[in-house]
Amino acid sequence: MSTESADIGLIGLAVMGQNLALNIADHGYTIAVYNRHAEKMRDFISQSKKNEPSSARLLGFETLEELTRSLKRPRKIILLVKAGEATDKTIESLLPHLEPGDIVIDGGNAHWLDTIRREKDLNAKGLRFIGSGVSGGETGARFGPSLMPGGSAEAWAELAPIWNAVAAKVDAQTGSPLSGAAPGSPVAGGVPCTAHIGPDGAGHYVKMVHNGIEYIDMQLICEAYWLMKNLLGLGSDAIGKVFQDWNQGELSSYLIEITGDILQQPDTAGDGFLVDKVLDTAGQKGTGLWTASSALELGVPANAIAEAVFARSLSALKEERVEASKLLQGPETKRVEDAAALIAAIRDALYCSKICAYAQGFQLMAEAQKIYGWNLDFGTLAQIWRGGCIIRARFLQKITDAYAIDPGLKNLMLDPYFRDALHRGQSHWRDVVALGVRNGIPTPAFSSALAYFDGYRSARLPANLLQAQRDYFGAHTYERTDRPRGQFYHLDWPAEGRPQLQA
């Protein structure tokens, strides 16, 4: 086989790697692929030849040396391997076969600090590095993901034609996702759901926050489902139809759409619906935890996102919860008679909570860019999430519009559209949270989002007492409402008679 015949290489042929390779080949690029276990690579190439029209553009190699020798200069190699140590080991194995100017693209869910370190290390060797978020699961990888690349502008310029080609596309006017005429066929026209996010770890940080928002989005949907099930006694199929109806309006999104499908899926191994047989313990891979941890480290109030992570952790205590249910008592759950009114209220609670969840995610990214020296374009971020990714939604066009009106917007809740939506829906939102509390139905995401809204809109909070407590036991000082900001005082507690201020 002639050398330098492939446009790009890919290492790691698990589900995401295979689907992204096919997507790249569909768009006219020759791609060289490698897997640590050569048999998997051979099986992939063999099956592709049987089923994929673009298989002639798939080249399989059993060694990294052969893979790199097949690539056009400067080489571009995508890594889709397990994040962490496996990624470092793969890069180490590649180094002897690379030349200055070559580009390594990490498409895994890497921690952004690892990405910053890797780019620095590779740059010192004359190599270039891109950390690119890839969202959309296996279907997105196959037919058009949302891609979030971070790295130097020069490296991005080399990768951009391929990333623009394989990314999901949305209509330029409506923001609605576009699709090909047939599965796997390239999409003509439209705006690609990818853009250069910023230097070093910016792409992977944005992908992490995307996943954190995904956690809260899913938890909110689950709480809406659980309220309808317990307060209305609706069957899974009936609730599924409610979600189908919601998907026709402003809640329209991929997650709402698939929830309608999931709830109406019959159990193929028994009676009833499959969702009722699925064990109520949720897994997680860490990106939600990273988002919550970053928010804590940066002092950003992303309480709803953190609550979604905690909700998964609580669900994992299945055996403890079963035992606790026998010992700990709550209120009797009382059915609500007016189903239509409650469904409308839950819908408003879901939309208002969703606004707060996204506000927290964008507020977190706004703070992170100050720390890491990025200059994120938040309107563009919302744009590239409109198609391909898990949180794609009609709602995201409103976020793009908000930042187009005010690029310096401090919080999404302050945008006129979102502010009006919160004002319209908050009465129902409060009713739903109160109903959950009165009936002992946990609504941690609805409740924490509402607490965020109420806290953010409060000119005064009880932190005055908290700061006085800190000064009492730790001499941490405090500011005064009747003195200029930035002047700190300490009182020698407990004070007798007239307090003496100590500046």
N, C-alpha and C positions, 0 to 999 in steps of 0.2 A: 504494500500500500504506500502511495506517495506521502511524503511528509508535508507538514503545514497545510493540511487540507481542511481542517475543522476550524470553525469560527469561534467556538467556545468549548470549554470542557466542563464536566460535572462529576464530582466525587460524592458517592453516597446514593445508593439506589433503593432506599426504602420507598414507601408510598409517595411521599412528597417529591423525592428526587426523580422517580420514574415519570410522574405526571408533568413535572416542570420540563424534563427533557423532551417529552413528546410535544409539549406546547411550543418549545423553542423550535423543534424540527418542523412543526406545522407551519411556522411563520417563515420558512425558507432558509433557516440557518442550519448548517451542519454542526452537529454536536458530538463530541467525543465523551464517552462515559466510562467510569471505573467504579468498582466496588471492592472493598477489602476481601470479600469472599467472591472469587471469580465466578463461581457457579451461578450466583444470583445475577451477575451481569450477563452471562451467557443465556440464562432463561429469559431475561428481559428482552434481549436482542431477538431471540428466537420467536417469542410471542408477538413482538412488535412486527416482525416480518409477515406474520400470518394475518394480523388484524389492522395494522396502521399503514395508510397510504404513504405517509412521510417517512417510513422506516429506512429508506435509502440514505437519509440524512443522519441516521444514528450509527455511530462507529463505536464498537466496544473494544476495550483494551484490558489486558490482564496485569499490566504493571504501570506504575506511575511514570516510569521513563518513557514507555511507549505512548502513553496518553499525552505527555507534555511535548514529545517529539512531533505529534500530529497537529499541534495547534499553530495557527497563524500568529505572527508577532505583532504587537506585544500580546503575550498569552493572557487569556482571561479564563479563570477557573473558578467555578462555583462549588462551594462546600455545603453539602446538606447532610451533615453528620451530627451526632449528639453534641449538645452544647457542653462547654467546659473542657475537661481534660482531653476528651476525644478530638475536639477541634484543634487544640494545641499540638497533639501528637500528629494529626494529619498534616498540619502546616509544617511541622518539623520534617516529616517524611518527604514533603514536596520540595523543600528548600534546595537540595542538591541539584534539582532538575530545572530550576528557574533562573532567569536572567534579569538584570536591572531593567525596570520599566514594566515587567509583568504585573498583572493585577490578580489578586486573590479576593474572591467575593464570598463572604460568610452569610449564607441565607438561613441559618438556624436562629433559634430564639436565644441568642447570646446575651449575657449581661453586658450592659453598655460600658462598664469599666474595663471588662475584658477586651472589648472592641477597641477602646482607647489605647490600651496597652499593646495589643497586637499591631495596630497601625503604626505606633511609634517604633516597635521592634522591627517591623518589616521595612519601614521607611529608612531606618538606619542601614539596611542591607541594599538599598536602592530599589526596593519593591514597593508596589502600591497596594492598598487594602481598602476594601469597601465592606462595611457591615450593613446588610440590607434586610430589613424586616420583610417577611413574606406572609401575607395573610389571605385566608380563604379556604384553608384545608385542602384536601386532595382535589376537590372539584375546582377550587380556585386555581390551584397550581396547574391543572390540566387545561382549563378553558379561559383563564384570565384572572390572576390574583391582583391584590393591591400590593404594591412594592414600595418600600420605604428605605432608599439607599442613603447611607451616610459615608462620607469620605471626602477626599479632595475633589475640587471641581474638575481638575484635569482627568482624574480617574473616571469620574462620572461621565465625562464627555465621550470616553471610549466605550462605556457600557450602555449609554443612553439609547442608541438605536435598537438594541436587542430588548432592553427593559421596556421601552415605549411600545415595541411591537407585541410583546407577550402579555403585557398588563391588561386588566379589564378596561373596557371603554364605557364612557357614559355620554349621553347626549349633551351637547354643549349648552343648550338652552334650558333643559328641564333637569339635568343631572341624573336622569333615569338610566339604569344600566342598559347597554346594548349587548346583543348576542349574535353569534354567527348563524348562517343559514343552516348549518348542520353541526353536530357535535365535533368540536375540534377545528372547525373552519375559522380562519382568521376573520376578525371583525373589521369591517371597512369604516373609516371615519371615526368620529367621536373623540373625546378627550381621554388620553391614557390616565389610568389611576396610579400614576407614579410621578415622582419629582425628586430632585436633589434636596434632601432634608437639611443637610448641613455637614460640617466637618466631623471627623472621627466617630464618636459613638452616638451621634444625633439620631441616625436612622433606627438603631436598635433601642434607644430610649423611647422614641415615639412609638415604636411597635410594642414596647412593654406597656406604655400607657394605654394604647389601643386595647391590649389584652386586659388591663385593669378595668377599663370601661366595659369590656365584654363581660367580665365577672358580674358587675353590678347590673348591667342590662339583663343578663340571664336570671339573676336573683330576683329582680323586680317582677319579671314575667312569672317566675315560679310562685311568688307571693300572690300575684293576681289570680293565678290558677287555684291556689290553695284557699283563698277567700271565697271564690265562687263555689268550690267543691264543698266547703264546710258550712258556709252561711246560707247557700241556696240549695245544697244537696244535688247539684247538677252532675250528670254523668260525664265522663271524659269526652265522649263524642260531642255532647252539647256544648261543653266549654271550648272544644276545638272549633266549633262553628262560630262562637263568639270571637275567637282570635282571627278566624278568616274574615269576619266582618270588620274587625279593627284594622286589618291589613289593607282595607280599601281606603282608609282615611289617613290622617296625619301621623298615625303610629306605624304606617307601612314600613316594613323592614324585613330583612332576611330572617331574623330571629323570631319575629311575630309569625311570619309565613310558615317556618318549619314547625313552630309550636302547634299551629293549627293542624298540620299534617300528623305530627307525633300523637296528639291527643285522639285522633280519629283512626289510628292504626290498630286493626284487630290483632289479637294475640294469635299468631299462627300455630302456637303450641298448646292452645287451650281456649277456654271461653273468655269473653269480655275483651278488654282493650289492653294492649301491651304495656302502656305506661303504668297501669295499676299493678303489674307484676314486676316492674323494675325496682330493685332494692334502693331504698332512700338514703344512700351514702354517696356523696359526690367526691370525685377525685379532683386533683389540681397538679399542675406541673411547675408552678413556681413564679410565673410572671405576674400574677395577681399579688402574690406576697411581695415581690420586688417593688411593685407600684406602691403598695401600702407602706413598705419600709422606707422608700425614697421620700414619700410624703411626710413621714414622721421625721426623717433626718433633715428635710428642708423646711419643716415647720409649716407645711401647707395643710389646711383642714380638709383632707379627703376622707372624711369619716364614713361616707356611704360606700366608697370603694373598699375601705378596710372592713366594713361590716359584711360585705359580700364574701370576703375571704374568710372571716370568722364563721359565717353561716355554713360554709363548706366544711370547716374544721369541726363544727358542732355536729353536722350530719354524720361525720365519720365515727362519732361515739355511739354507734348503733346499739351495742349491747348495754351500755350504761343508760341510754335513753329508755330502752325497754324496761329495765329494772326501775328507773326513776318514775316511769309512768304508773307503776303499781303503788308507789309510795307518796308521790307529790300530787296534790290535788289543785285544780284550778276551777274557774267558773264553768257552769254548764253552757255549752254552745247552743244559742237560740237561733232558729232559722229566721231569715228575713223573708217577708211575704212579697214585697214588691221587687221582683227579680230585675225588671227593666231599669228601675231607678238605681239599684245597687250596681248593676253592670256598668251603667253610665258613670257612676261615682268612681268605681275601680279604674275605669278607663282614664278618667281625669287624674286620679292619683298616680297612675302609671306614667302618664305624660309629664306631669309636674316633677315627679321623682327623677325621670329620665333627664330633664333639663338640668337638674341639680347635679346629677352624676357626671354629665358631660362638662358642666361648669367646673367641677372639681378636677377633672382630667386636664382641661385646658389651663386652669390655674396652676396646676402642678408643672406642666411643661413651660409655662411662662416663668416660673421661678427657677427651674432647672437650667434654662438657657442663660440666666445670669451667672450661675455657678460655673458652667462649663464653657462659656464663651461662644454660644451658638446664637443664631439670629433666625428663629423659626418663623415661618409664614403660616399663621394659623388658619387663614382662609384656604390656603393651598392644602394644608393637612386635612381639613374637612372635605375638600374636593377629592383627594385621592382615596378617601374612605367611602366614597359614594358607590363604588362598585368593587366587586371581587372579594372584599373582606367580610369577616363575620358580622361586624356591626354596621354594614351598609344599610342605609335607611334614607327615606325621603327627608327626614329630619335634618340630615347633614347639609342639605342645600341651604337651609335656613341659617346654619352656622357660617357657611361660606358667605352668605348675604350679609350677616351681621358684621363680619370682619371686613367686608368690602365697604360697608358704611363707615365703620370706625376701626381702622387697623390697630389702634391702641386700646381697644376695649378691655377693661380690667376684669370683667366677669360676664359670662354669657347671660346671667340673670338680669343684667342692666340693659341689654339690647331691647328696644321697644317691643319687638315681636315676642320674645321670650318673657319679658316682664308682663305683657298683657295676658299671655297664656297662663302664667302663674297666678295672676290676679283672678282670672276667670275660674281656674280649677281648684284654688286652694280650699274653698269651703268643702267640696267633695273630698279632697285629699285628707283634710282633718277628720271628716266623718268616717272615712275608711280606716284610718289609723285608730280612732277611738273605738270603732266596732271591733277591730282586731284585739285591742287591749281588753275591752269588756268581755269578750268571748274567749280569751285565752289563746288566740290564734297568733303565733309569732309573725310580726311584719318588720324584721330588723332593717331591711333596706328602705321601705317606705318611711319608717319612723326616723331613721338617721338622716335621710334626705330632707325630711320636713324640719328636723332640728337644725340642719345646716341652713336652710332657708330662713328660719326664724332667727337664728344667730346672726347671719350675715346682714339681715335687715334691721338689726337692733343697734340703735345709737349708743345704748348703754347695756352692759352685761355685768354679771356679778363678779367679774374678775377683779373689781376693786377690793372686795373682801379677800379674795384669794391672794392678791399681792400684799395686803396687810398681814395676812397669815404668814407669808414667806418672810416678810420683814421681822415679824414677831419672833419666829423660831430660828431664822438664819441670817438676819441682818441683810436681806437682799435689796433693800431700799425700795422706794416707790416714787412715782410722780404724783403731782397734785392737779386737780381740775382747775384750781384758781391761780395757778402759776404757769409760766411758759413750758411747753414740751421740751424735754431734754435736760431738765433740772431734777436731780434725784435727792431724796431725803431719807433719813432714818430716824426712828423714834426708839428711845431706850425703854423697851417694854418690860413689865407693865408700868405705865406712867401714873404718877400720883400728882393730883392737882393739874395745873395748866401744862399741857405738853410743850416740850421745848423741841423745836425743829432743828435737825442737824443736816446741813446741806452737804 
